[in-house]
Amino acid sequence: MKRILPLLILPLLLGMAACSDDDSNGPPTTGTLSIHMTDAPADYDAVRITFAEISAHINGEWVVVNGNPVTVNLLEWNNGKSIEIGRNELGPGKYTQIRLMVTKAEVVVDGVTHNVTIPSAEQTGLKLNANFDIVAGSTYELILDFDAHQSIVTTGPPSNPTGYKLKPVIRVIERALTGSVSGKVSPITDPAVAMAFQTGVEITSTPVDLNTGVFKLAFLPPGTYDIAIEDINGKAWSTYDVTVVAGKDTTLGTVQLQ
């Protein structure tokens, strides 16, 4: 037993030494930034954007949030849905911009794919103002609302475009500071769009689900909105002064287009 006891004690001492050198129980030194993308409807079969890199700006330098290329079909992410396009641990502090390096963009019209010209985003990136603070030990979720309808500009005759250009219209907001408005159109027979306005300006929009009639205008800052719904045949419904509260969904119930 006298020879065995030291052999039993040695691993225990080594384990205690290893624990003393482990800083995993210390205070956190980084926070998490998660960037999500959503979209408003557009008259295309698909709008695919490839982001080569996503970065955040702090103290005069760009910090990479996602360095792996990601391609998003914007039209798949609406009606309250979003897709995470970047997540990383970042140092605490005040960040002032998000940069999206776009290497490719294309639209699909009637089953035919067309390249979209990227004026400067491939070289300098799309720079979005987004003042936010990363706090050590916390997660900050940022929503990029990419309006594909306004962001894709056609050249040539509107009925027979000769080309497409990318002029991004992107709304940036913190998820935690947003609420939503939802409802159901019944009966639903034709494609329709729900829209949220403030002082006559459209803030966001979403297609109404043609199978269920359900719609959700998501990621709205707190405030009062006018809501309008219209289908392709001109049938419409509207209401005014709908209050949106952060972290909550305001339901309009079932509505009927007339």
C-alpha positions as CSV (number, residue, x, y, z in Angstrom):
1,M,0.0,0.0,0.0
2,K,2.9,2.4,0.7
3,R,4.0,2.1,-2.9
4,I,0.5,2.4,-4.5
5,L,-0.6,5.5,-2.5
6,P,1.9,8.0,-4.2
7,L,0.8,6.7,-7.6
8,L,-2.8,7.5,-6.7
9,I,-2.0,11.0,-5.4
10,L,0.1,12.0,-8.4
11,P,-2.7,12.2,-11.0
12,L,-4.9,14.1,-8.4
13,L,-2.1,16.7,-7.9
14,L,-1.7,17.0,-11.7
15,G,-5.4,17.5,-12.2
16,M,-5.4,20.3,-9.5
17,A,-2.5,22.0,-11.2
18,A,-4.3,21.9,-14.6
19,C,-7.4,23.4,-13.0
20,S,-5.4,26.2,-11.5
21,D,-4.1,27.2,-14.9
22,D,-7.6,27.1,-16.5
23,D,-9.2,30.5,-17.1
24,S,-12.5,29.2,-18.3
25,N,-14.1,30.1,-15.0
26,G,-13.0,33.7,-15.2
27,P,-15.1,36.6,-16.4
28,P,-16.0,36.7,-20.1
29,T,-13.8,38.9,-22.3
30,T,-15.9,38.7,-25.5
31,G,-19.5,39.0,-26.7
32,T,-21.3,37.3,-29.5
33,L,-22.5,39.2,-32.6
34,S,-25.2,37.3,-34.7
35,I,-26.3,38.9,-38.0
36,H,-29.5,37.7,-39.6
37,M,-31.1,38.7,-43.0
38,T,-34.7,39.0,-44.0
39,D,-36.4,40.3,-47.1
40,A,-39.4,42.1,-48.6
41,P,-41.2,40.6,-51.6
42,A,-40.1,41.2,-55.2
43,D,-41.4,40.2,-58.7
44,Y,-38.7,37.6,-59.4
45,D,-38.5,33.8,-59.2
46,A,-35.3,34.2,-57.1
47,V,-32.8,36.9,-56.0
48,R,-29.5,35.3,-55.0
49,I,-26.8,37.3,-53.4
50,T,-23.3,35.9,-52.5
51,F,-21.5,37.5,-49.6
52,A,-17.8,36.7,-49.5
53,E,-17.2,38.3,-46.1
54,I,-19.2,40.1,-43.4
55,S,-17.4,42.4,-41.0
56,A,-18.1,44.9,-38.2
57,H,-16.3,48.2,-37.7
58,I,-14.8,49.4,-34.4
59,N,-12.0,51.9,-33.6
60,G,-11.0,52.4,-37.2
61,E,-10.7,48.7,-38.2
62,W,-12.9,45.9,-39.6
63,V,-13.4,42.8,-37.6
64,V,-14.5,39.7,-39.5
65,V,-17.8,38.2,-38.4
66,N,-18.0,35.6,-41.2
67,G,-15.1,35.0,-43.6
68,N,-16.8,32.1,-45.4
69,P,-18.9,32.8,-48.6
70,V,-22.6,32.5,-48.1
71,T,-25.3,32.7,-50.8
72,V,-28.8,33.7,-49.9
73,N,-32.0,33.6,-52.0
74,L,-33.6,36.6,-50.4
75,L,-37.1,35.6,-51.5
76,E,-37.0,32.6,-49.2
77,W,-36.7,34.8,-46.1
78,N,-39.8,36.9,-45.4
79,N,-43.1,36.7,-43.5
80,G,-41.2,36.8,-40.2
81,K,-38.4,34.4,-41.2
82,S,-34.7,35.2,-41.2
83,I,-31.4,33.5,-41.9
84,E,-28.2,33.8,-39.9
85,I,-25.4,35.0,-42.3
86,G,-22.7,35.6,-39.7
87,R,-21.8,34.9,-36.0
88,N,-18.6,35.4,-34.1
89,E,-17.1,36.3,-30.8
90,L,-16.0,39.9,-30.8
91,G,-14.3,42.2,-28.3
92,P,-16.5,44.5,-26.3
93,G,-17.0,48.1,-27.4
94,K,-19.0,50.4,-29.7
95,Y,-19.4,49.2,-33.3
96,T,-20.5,51.7,-36.0
97,Q,-20.9,49.8,-39.3
98,I,-21.5,46.5,-40.9
99,R,-19.7,45.7,-44.2
100,L,-21.0,43.1,-46.7
101,M,-18.6,42.1,-49.4
102,V,-20.7,41.0,-52.4
103,T,-19.1,38.9,-55.0
104,K,-22.1,37.8,-57.1
105,A,-25.7,38.7,-57.5
106,E,-28.3,37.3,-59.9
107,V,-32.1,37.3,-60.5
108,V,-34.3,34.6,-62.0
109,V,-37.1,35.8,-64.2
110,D,-39.5,33.3,-65.8
111,G,-37.0,30.5,-65.1
112,V,-34.1,32.4,-66.8
113,T,-31.1,33.5,-64.6
114,H,-29.6,37.0,-65.2
115,N,-26.5,38.4,-63.7
116,V,-26.8,41.6,-61.6
117,T,-24.2,44.3,-62.0
118,I,-22.5,45.1,-58.7
119,P,-21.3,48.8,-59.0
120,S,-18.8,48.9,-56.1
121,A,-19.8,46.3,-53.5
122,E,-17.3,43.7,-54.7
123,Q,-14.4,46.1,-54.2
124,T,-15.3,48.3,-51.2
125,G,-18.3,46.4,-49.8
126,L,-21.8,47.5,-48.8
127,K,-21.3,49.7,-45.7
128,L,-24.3,49.9,-43.4
129,N,-24.6,52.3,-40.5
130,A,-25.3,50.3,-37.4
131,N,-24.3,51.8,-34.0
132,F,-24.4,49.2,-31.3
133,D,-22.5,48.0,-28.3
134,I,-21.0,44.5,-27.8
135,V,-21.0,43.6,-24.1
136,A,-18.7,40.8,-22.8
137,G,-20.7,37.7,-22.0
138,S,-23.8,38.8,-24.0
139,T,-25.2,38.1,-27.5
140,Y,-26.3,40.9,-29.8
141,E,-28.6,40.0,-32.7
142,L,-28.7,42.3,-35.7
143,I,-31.4,42.1,-38.4
144,L,-30.6,43.3,-42.0
145,D,-33.9,43.8,-43.9
146,F,-32.8,43.6,-47.5
147,D,-35.6,45.0,-49.8
148,A,-35.0,43.1,-53.0
149,H,-37.8,45.0,-54.8
150,Q,-36.1,48.3,-54.4
151,S,-32.6,47.0,-54.5
152,I,-32.7,45.5,-58.0
153,V,-32.9,48.2,-60.7
154,T,-33.6,47.4,-64.3
155,T,-32.0,49.0,-67.3
156,G,-33.8,49.4,-70.7
157,P,-37.6,49.2,-71.2
158,P,-39.4,48.1,-68.0
159,S,-41.4,45.5,-70.0
160,N,-38.2,44.1,-71.6
161,P,-35.1,44.9,-69.4
162,T,-31.7,44.8,-70.9
163,G,-29.9,44.4,-67.6
164,Y,-30.1,44.5,-63.8
165,K,-28.1,46.6,-61.3
166,L,-27.7,46.2,-57.5
167,K,-28.5,49.4,-55.6
168,P,-29.1,48.0,-52.1
169,V,-31.8,49.3,-49.8
170,I,-31.2,47.6,-46.4
171,R,-32.8,48.4,-43.1
172,V,-30.6,47.6,-40.0
173,I,-32.2,47.1,-36.6
174,E,-31.5,45.2,-33.3
175,R,-33.8,42.2,-33.0
176,A,-34.4,42.8,-29.3
177,L,-35.8,46.3,-30.0
178,T,-38.5,45.1,-32.5
179,G,-42.0,43.8,-32.5
180,S,-44.3,42.5,-35.2
181,V,-47.9,42.7,-36.6
182,S,-49.6,39.5,-37.8
183,G,-52.9,38.4,-39.1
184,K,-54.7,36.2,-41.6
185,V,-56.4,37.0,-44.9
186,S,-59.5,34.8,-45.5
187,P,-60.5,33.8,-48.0
188,I,-57.2,34.0,-49.9
189,T,-57.4,33.4,-53.6
190,D,-54.7,35.5,-55.2
191,P,-51.1,36.6,-54.3
192,A,-51.2,39.5,-51.9
193,V,-48.7,41.7,-50.0
194,A,-49.0,43.2,-46.5
195,M,-47.3,46.5,-45.9
196,A,-46.5,48.6,-42.8
197,F,-46.3,52.4,-43.1
198,Q,-45.3,55.3,-40.9
199,T,-46.2,58.9,-42.0
200,G,-46.9,57.5,-45.5
201,V,-43.5,55.8,-45.9
202,E,-43.3,52.1,-46.3
203,I,-41.2,50.6,-43.6
204,T,-41.4,46.9,-44.6
205,S,-43.7,44.5,-46.4
206,T,-44.2,40.7,-46.8
207,P,-46.1,38.4,-49.0
208,V,-49.3,36.8,-47.6
209,D,-48.9,33.0,-47.6
210,L,-51.1,31.9,-50.5
211,N,-51.8,28.5,-48.8
212,T,-52.8,29.7,-45.3
213,G,-53.5,33.4,-45.7
214,V,-51.2,34.1,-42.8
215,F,-48.8,37.2,-42.8
216,K,-46.3,38.6,-40.4
217,L,-44.7,42.0,-40.6
218,A,-41.7,41.4,-38.5
219,F,-38.7,43.4,-37.1
220,L,-40.6,46.6,-36.7
221,P,-39.3,49.2,-34.2
222,P,-41.8,50.2,-31.5
223,G,-44.3,52.8,-32.6
224,T,-47.6,53.2,-34.4
225,Y,-48.1,51.9,-37.9
226,D,-50.7,51.9,-40.7
227,I,-51.2,48.5,-42.2
228,A,-52.4,47.8,-45.7
229,I,-52.9,44.6,-47.7
230,E,-53.5,44.4,-51.4
231,D,-53.7,41.5,-53.9
232,I,-52.8,41.5,-57.6
233,N,-56.4,42.2,-58.6
234,G,-56.6,45.3,-56.6
235,K,-58.7,43.9,-53.6
236,A,-57.5,45.6,-50.5
237,W,-57.8,46.1,-46.7
238,S,-56.3,48.6,-44.4
239,T,-56.2,49.8,-40.8
240,Y,-54.5,52.6,-38.9
241,D,-52.7,53.4,-35.7
242,V,-51.6,49.8,-34.9
243,T,-49.3,49.9,-31.9
244,V,-46.1,47.8,-32.0
245,V,-44.3,46.9,-28.8
246,A,-40.8,45.5,-28.6
247,G,-40.7,41.8,-28.0
248,K,-44.4,41.3,-28.7
249,D,-46.6,40.4,-31.7
250,T,-49.7,42.5,-32.3
251,T,-52.4,40.4,-34.0
252,L,-55.0,41.8,-36.3
253,G,-57.0,38.6,-36.4
254,T,-58.8,37.5,-39.7
255,V,-59.3,40.2,-42.3
256,Q,-61.1,40.1,-45.7
257,L,-60.0,41.9,-48.8
258,Q,-62.6,43.9,-50.7
